[in-house]
Amino acid sequence: MIITMVIDVYGDKNNGTTVTAMRTAASLIKQGNEVRVIAWVPDSIKGEEIDGVKILRCRKVVVPIFEGLIEANGFTFGKIDEKAIAEFIKGSDVVHLLLPFPLEQKVMHVAQAMNIPVTNAFHLQPDSISYNVHLGKVQFVNSFIYHLFYKWTFKYTRTVHTPSENMRRLMYQHHYKNDIYAISNGVSPFFQKMDVEKPTELKDKFVILMTGRLSGEKRQDLIIKAVGHSKYNDKIQLIFCGQGPRLKEYQRLSKKYLKNPAIFKFVKQAEIRDIINYSDLYIHASDIESEAIACIEAFTCGKVPIISDSKLSATNYFSLSNHCLFKAGDYMDLKDKIEYFMEHPEEVKELSKKYIEYGKTFSLYDKADQLEDMMKLEISRHQEDEKNHRMFYSSAKERHQIRKAAKKAGLPKPVLYKKDVYHSKEWKDALAHIKKD
């Protein structure tokens, strides 16, 4: 297949969605597909291809007032004109949207005008956005963002990928009427258990690791406070691999609470694997998480994780023991779990073996196969719709947007149908099940 993926940022590995997109593209190419990507790419990356992926480079959109916050979270909005989009996606079997923003909207309308099937992905949890403007616990705000995402793109795309059952449940709770497929983003075979010696300066320390963006919803502050209140404070060394807007705040907390100030570093994949393998324990304290590949990478290497039981985090599904979960937001409970594992090394060894086996179920290439099957299903449904002169969903406003995109792209006036079609009752059945639970 020829698959065109659309994401605002590509090539810059400092946010989870971009890293996921790059890994997905690589695995789809390995499966024999041609992958194209429409995105903004940093100027430091040259050429029209990245690792075999054809790139249509977008311009950068600067958002006044919020630009500092957006960049601190490793994000950039992209922009490109309709003619360039139409030329680039010509011949695609499917267009896959990874975000619900203006760039993806525009590509969606051009693809619909060209009668190319469109699938969607839900990677960006609305709560993550509200958390960064200090409104994470205001449910009305979160619900409103869910509504906006649905209104912008998901309302017009039948087949949707999300990386976890928890996200699928949250989407149905917020009235998404799509066929939603929960498929893990998968973990690269690069991550595996290896014998890696601790650096000399850490040999007498119990090393605890968390990987991920240094932002409010990730709750690295809980780990710092938990260790700070532990009777083993002087024996523990925290390592945080990541960057983000809370770096200075967490550095201050580290100096305040820890006998051994935390190590903060942003490193390449090879070094992350080494750090995981010489660490003694992994913690994922995030309140909000659509999946957390970082946690899967850690337990695939045999590290036992301690995970927040937050209802907005899919990561708690990875718990294989009650001792692997702590009460969301409760650093004293996290402290108790850390001390438990420090005092029960034999249990850590047994759990490590179980996690290595569990990690094998998250193979990147198996998940790429499932994603490819999902796209093929949408292509066949789209062809069936075409035969029967119908669309998945259309409204007068949306048909106007598609015709407008066609005109700007210099395309023939598209044939659009008025009939609204929902092929299955999956979303109704899922919502009924959720309400029953």
C-alpha positions in Angstrom: 0.0 0.0 0.0 0.9 3.6 -0.3 0.2 5.2 3.1 0.3 9.0 3.7 0.6 9.9 7.3 -0.1 13.5 8.5 1.4 14.9 11.7 2.4 18.4 12.6 6.0 17.5 13.6 8.2 14.8 12.2 11.9 14.0 12.6 12.3 15.9 16.0 12.3 13.1 18.6 11.2 15.3 21.6 7.6 14.4 21.9 5.9 11.0 22.2 3.5 11.3 19.2 6.4 12.1 16.8 8.5 9.3 18.1 5.5 6.9 17.7 4.9 8.2 14.1 8.5 7.6 13.1 8.5 4.1 14.5 5.2 3.3 12.9 6.5 4.6 9.5 9.6 2.5 9.8 7.7 -0.7 10.7 5.1 -0.1 7.8 8.0 0.3 5.4 9.5 -3.0 6.7 6.1 -4.7 6.0 6.6 -3.7 2.3 4.5 -0.5 2.2 5.5 2.9 0.8 5.1 5.6 3.4 4.8 9.3 2.8 4.6 12.0 5.6 3.2 15.5 5.6 4.7 17.5 8.4 6.9 20.3 9.6 10.5 19.0 9.8 13.4 20.8 11.7 15.8 22.7 9.4 18.6 20.6 10.8 17.2 17.6 9.0 18.0 17.9 5.3 16.5 16.2 2.2 13.1 15.0 1.0 13.4 11.7 2.7 13.9 10.5 6.3 14.9 6.8 6.7 13.1 5.9 3.5 10.0 8.0 4.2 9.1 10.6 1.6 8.4 14.0 3.2 6.3 17.0 2.2 7.7 19.7 4.3 5.3 22.2 5.9 5.9 25.7 7.1 6.0 26.5 10.8 3.0 28.2 12.4 3.9 30.6 15.2 1.2 30.9 17.8 1.5 34.3 19.7 1.6 34.2 23.5 1.5 30.3 23.6 4.6 29.7 21.4 7.0 29.3 24.4 4.7 26.7 26.0 4.1 24.8 22.7 7.9 24.6 22.0 8.7 23.6 25.6 6.4 20.6 25.1 8.3 19.6 21.9 5.5 20.6 19.5 5.1 22.8 16.4 2.0 23.4 14.2 2.5 22.9 10.5 0.9 24.6 7.5 0.9 23.8 3.7 -1.3 24.8 0.7 -3.9 22.5 -0.9 -2.2 22.2 -4.3 1.0 20.8 -2.7 -1.1 18.4 -0.6 -3.1 17.1 -3.6 0.1 16.6 -5.7 1.8 14.7 -2.8 -1.1 12.4 -1.8 -1.9 11.5 -5.4 -1.8 7.7 -5.7 -2.2 7.0 -2.0 -4.3 4.1 -0.9 -5.1 5.7 2.4 -4.4 8.9 4.3 -3.8 8.4 8.1 -4.2 11.4 10.4 -2.2 11.4 13.7 -3.6 14.6 15.2 -6.8 16.6 14.9 -5.4 20.1 14.1 -5.7 22.5 11.1 -3.0 20.7 9.0 -4.8 17.4 9.4 -8.2 19.0 8.7 -6.9 20.5 5.5 -5.3 17.2 4.3 -8.5 15.3 5.2 -10.7 17.6 3.0 -8.3 17.4 0.1 -8.2 13.6 0.4 -12.0 13.4 0.5 -12.2 15.6 -2.6 -9.8 13.1 -4.3 -11.9 10.1 -3.0 -9.0 8.7 -1.0 -10.0 6.8 2.2 -9.0 8.5 5.4 -8.3 6.9 8.8 -7.6 8.7 12.1 -5.6 8.2 15.2 -6.2 9.4 18.8 -2.8 9.8 20.5 -3.1 13.2 22.1 -5.1 13.0 25.3 -7.1 16.3 25.8 -6.3 16.2 29.5 -2.6 16.6 28.6 -3.4 19.9 27.0 -5.5 21.2 29.9 -2.9 20.1 32.4 -0.3 22.4 30.7 -2.5 25.4 31.3 -3.2 24.4 34.9 -6.8 23.3 34.1 -6.2 19.6 34.1 -8.7 18.9 36.9 -11.5 21.0 35.4 -13.7 18.3 33.7 -15.7 20.8 31.7 -12.5 22.0 30.0 -11.4 18.4 29.2 -14.8 17.5 27.8 -14.8 20.6 25.7 -11.4 19.6 24.1 -12.8 16.1 23.4 -15.7 17.8 21.7 -13.5 20.0 19.6 -11.3 17.1 18.5 -14.4 15.2 17.4 -15.8 18.2 15.6 -12.6 19.0 13.8 -11.7 15.6 12.3 -13.1 12.5 14.1 -16.7 13.2 13.1 -15.8 12.7 9.5 -13.5 9.6 9.8 -15.1 6.2 10.5 -12.0 4.1 11.4 -9.9 5.3 14.3 -6.8 3.9 16.0 -5.9 4.5 19.6 -3.1 2.8 21.5 -5.0 1.4 24.5 -8.3 0.1 25.7 -8.4 2.8 28.3 -8.3 5.5 25.6 -11.0 3.7 23.6 -13.2 3.7 26.7 -12.6 7.4 27.3 -13.4 8.2 23.7 -16.7 6.3 23.8 -17.6 8.0 27.1 -17.1 11.3 25.3 -19.6 10.3 22.6 -17.2 9.4 19.8 -19.3 7.5 17.2 -16.4 5.9 15.4 -15.2 2.3 15.0 -12.3 2.5 17.4 -9.5 0.0 17.3 -7.2 -0.3 20.4 -3.8 -1.3 19.0 -0.6 -0.7 21.0 2.0 1.4 19.3 4.4 -1.5 20.0 7.9 -1.6 21.2 11.0 -2.0 19.1 13.0 -5.3 19.3 16.0 -3.0 20.0 14.7 -2.9 23.7 15.7 -6.1 25.4 17.3 -7.3 28.6 21.1 -6.9 28.5 24.0 -7.1 31.0 25.0 -3.5 31.4 27.2 -2.4 34.3 26.3 0.7 36.3 28.7 3.6 35.9 31.3 3.7 38.6 29.7 6.6 40.4 26.4 4.7 40.7 27.7 1.3 41.7 26.7 1.7 45.4 23.3 3.3 44.6 19.8 1.9 44.0 18.9 3.5 40.7 15.3 4.4 39.9 14.4 5.6 36.4 11.5 7.4 34.8 11.5 8.3 31.1 9.3 10.9 29.6 8.6 14.6 29.1 9.2 16.8 32.2 5.7 18.2 32.4 3.0 18.6 35.0 0.9 15.6 34.1 3.9 13.2 34.2 4.2 13.8 37.9 8.0 13.4 38.4 7.5 15.6 41.5 5.8 12.6 43.2 8.9 10.5 42.7 11.2 13.1 44.1 9.0 13.6 47.2 8.6 9.9 47.7 12.4 9.3 47.7 12.9 12.4 49.8 10.7 10.9 52.5 12.2 7.4 52.3 14.4 5.9 54.9 16.6 4.9 51.9 17.0 8.4 50.6 20.8 8.4 50.8 21.0 5.0 49.0 18.7 6.0 46.0 19.8 7.7 42.8 16.9 9.1 40.6 17.4 9.4 36.8 14.9 11.3 34.7 15.4 10.9 30.9 13.5 13.6 29.1 13.1 17.3 28.7 10.2 19.7 29.1 8.8 22.9 30.8 9.2 21.6 34.4 12.9 21.0 34.3 14.0 23.9 36.5 11.2 23.3 39.0 12.1 19.6 39.3 15.8 20.5 39.7 14.8 22.8 42.6 12.7 20.0 44.2 15.5 17.6 43.8 17.9 19.8 45.7 15.3 20.3 48.4 14.3 16.7 49.0 17.1 14.4 47.9 20.4 13.4 49.5 21.6 12.5 45.9 20.3 15.2 43.5 18.4 13.6 40.6 20.2 13.3 37.2 18.3 14.9 34.4 19.3 14.0 30.8 17.9 13.9 27.3 19.6 11.0 25.6 19.5 8.9 22.4 17.8 5.6 22.2 21.0 3.5 22.6 21.8 5.2 25.9 18.2 5.0 27.2 18.4 1.2 26.7 21.7 1.0 28.7 20.2 3.2 31.5 17.1 1.0 31.6 19.2 -2.1 31.9 21.5 -0.9 34.7 18.6 0.6 36.6 17.1 -1.3 39.6 13.5 -0.1 39.3 11.3 1.9 36.9 8.5 4.3 37.9 5.8 5.7 35.8 4.0 8.3 37.9 1.9 10.0 35.2 -1.7 11.1 35.9 -2.5 11.1 32.2 -1.2 8.6 29.6 -2.6 7.2 26.4 -0.2 4.3 26.6 3.4 5.1 27.7 5.7 3.3 25.4 8.5 4.3 27.8 7.1 2.0 30.4 6.8 -0.9 27.9 10.4 -0.4 26.9 11.4 -0.6 30.5 9.6 -3.8 31.4 10.6 -5.4 28.1 14.1 -5.0 29.4 13.1 -6.8 32.6 12.6 -3.8 34.8 9.7 -4.0 37.3 7.6 -0.9 37.1 5.7 1.0 39.8 2.7 2.8 38.1 0.1 5.4 39.1 -3.4 3.9 39.3 -4.9 7.1 37.8 -8.1 6.4 35.8 -6.9 8.7 33.1 -3.7 6.6 32.5 -3.7 3.5 30.4 -0.3 2.5 31.9 -1.9 1.0 35.1 -3.1 -1.9 32.8 0.5 -3.0 32.8 0.5 -3.9 36.5 1.3 -7.6 37.2 1.2 -7.2 41.0 -0.6 -5.0 43.5 2.8 -3.8 44.6 3.3 -2.4 41.1 0.5 0.2 41.6 0.5 3.2 43.8 -2.4 5.6 44.6 -2.4 8.4 42.0 -1.0 11.6 43.4 0.0 10.0 46.7 3.8 10.2 47.1 3.7 8.4 50.5 2.1 5.4 49.0 4.7 5.5 46.2 7.4 5.6 48.9 6.0 2.5 50.5 6.0 0.6 47.2 9.7 1.7 46.5 10.8 0.5 49.9 8.9 -2.8 49.5 10.8 -3.7 46.4 14.1 -2.6 47.9 13.4 -5.0 50.7 12.2 -7.9 48.6 14.8 -8.4 45.8 13.7 -12.0 45.2 10.2 -10.9 44.3 11.8 -8.3 41.9 13.6 -11.1 40.2 10.5 -13.2 39.7 8.4 -10.3 38.5 11.3 -9.3 36.1 11.0 -12.7 34.4 7.2 -12.3 34.1 7.6 -8.8 32.6 10.1 -9.9 30.0 7.5 -12.5 28.8 4.7 -9.9 28.9 6.8 -7.5 26.9 6.9 -10.0 24.0 3.2 -9.4 23.4 4.0 -5.8 22.4 6.1 -6.5 19.3 6.3 -3.4 17.1 5.9 -5.4 13.9 2.9 -7.4 15.1 1.2 -4.1 16.0 2.1 -2.7 12.6 0.4 -5.7 11.0 -2.8 -4.9 13.0 -2.7 -1.2 12.0 -2.2 -2.2 8.4 -5.2 -4.5 8.6 -7.3 -1.7 10.1 -6.4 0.6 7.1 -7.2 -2.2 4.6 -10.6 -2.6 6.3 -11.4 1.1 5.8 -10.3 1.0 2.2 -12.7 -1.9 1.5 -15.5 0.0 3.4 -14.8 3.1 1.4 -15.0 1.1 -1.9 -18.3 -0.3 -0.8 -19.6 3.1 0.0 -18.6 4.3 -3.5 -20.5 1.5 -5.1 -23.6 2.4 -3.2 -23.2 6.2 -3.7 -22.9 7.1 -0.1 -20.4 8.6 2.5 -19.6 7.6 6.0 -20.7 11.0 7.2 -21.5 14.3 5.5 -23.2 17.6 6.3 -23.9 20.6 4.3 -21.0 22.4 6.0 -18.5 19.6 5.5 -19.5 19.1 1.8 -18.8 22.9 1.4 -15.4 22.5 3.0 -14.5 19.6 0.7 -15.6 21.5 -2.4 -13.6 24.5 -1.2 -10.5 22.4 -0.7 -10.9 20.9 -4.2 -11.2 24.4 -5.7 -8.0 25.6 -4.0 -6.1 22.4 -5.0 -7.2 22.8 -8.6 -9.1 19.6 -8.6 -12.3 18.7 -10.5 -15.5 19.3 -8.5 -16.0 16.3 -6.3 -19.0 14.0 -6.3 -20.4 14.1 -2.8 -23.3 12.2 -1.3 -25.7 13.4 1.3 -26.6 10.1 3.0 -25.0 9.6 6.4 -23.7 6.1 7.0 -22.6 4.4 10.2 -21.7 0.9 9.2 -21.8 -0.8 12.5 -23.3 -0.6 16.0 -19.9 -1.0 17.6 -19.8 2.4 19.2 -23.3 2.0 20.6 -22.5 -1.5 22.0 -19.3 -0.3 23.5 -21.0 2.7 25.2 -23.7 0.5 26.6 -21.1 -1.8 28.0 -19.2 1.1 29.6 -22.3 2.5 31.2 -23.2 -1.0 32.5 -19.8 -1.3 34.1 
